[in-house]
Amino acid sequence: MRLILIVFLLHRDAFLFWYPAVTCTGVIWSRYSTVITPKNWNLFSVNIVMARTGLYQLARKIQHDYASEAKAEPATVNE
């Protein structure tokens, strides 16, 4: 079953799933690090950076995809 999933993901844009997963993981573990006793501020800081990096990369990908679509549209001349 895992092999089928891996083959499926190789033909898809894997980064579409990767960046949101990194962002969500960072947010979840950041929240967890402040809930536990004693609070783990090192874990919090690392996961905040991970969440910010995921958001940044996701924004770059969306911006790149949007710019690629704009360039791909041919110019039409209306007379």
N, C-alpha and C positions, 0 to 999 in steps of 0.2 A: 504494500500500500504506500509506504514512504517513497519507494522508487517511482511510482506513478506520479506522486505529488512533486518530486524533484524534477522529473522530466517535464511535467506541466509548467513548473515555474521557470525552467530554463527557456521556454519559448515565450514567456511573458516578461514584462518589465519587472524584474525582481525588486528594483528600488521603489516601486510603487508601494510595496508592502513594508520595505525595510525602514524607511524614514519615520512613518507613523509609529511603527513598533518601537523604535529607539526612543522617540519622544514620549510615548505612553509609559514605557518602562522607567524612564527617568522621572516622570511625574509621580508614578505610583511609589517607587522606592524613596523618593524625596519625602513624600507624605508619611510613609512608614517610618522613616528615620526620625521624624519628629514626634511620632506617637509612642514609640517604645521607650522604656525606662531602663537605663539612662539614655538621654537623647544622644544620637550619634551624629555629630555635626560634620565629621569627615565624610560619612556616607551621604549626608544631605548635600554637601557642596559638590561632590563628584557627580551625583545624579542630577543636580540642577544644571551643571555644565553639559551633561549628556542630553538632557531635555532641550536645552537651548541649541545645541549642535544639531539635533534632529530637526527642530523647527527651522533652523537656518537652511539646512540642506533641502528640506521639503519645499521651502519657499523658493530656493534657487531652481529646483526641478520644475516647479509649477511655472515660474517665470520663463524658464528656458522652453518648456513645452508651449506656452502661450506665444512666445516670440517666434518659435518654429512654425506654428500654425499661421501666424500673420504673414510670414515670408512665403509660405507654401501657396497661398491663395494668389492665383494669377490676376493680373490687372485687366479689367474689362473696359472697353471703350464704348460709351453710349453716345450715339449720334442723333 
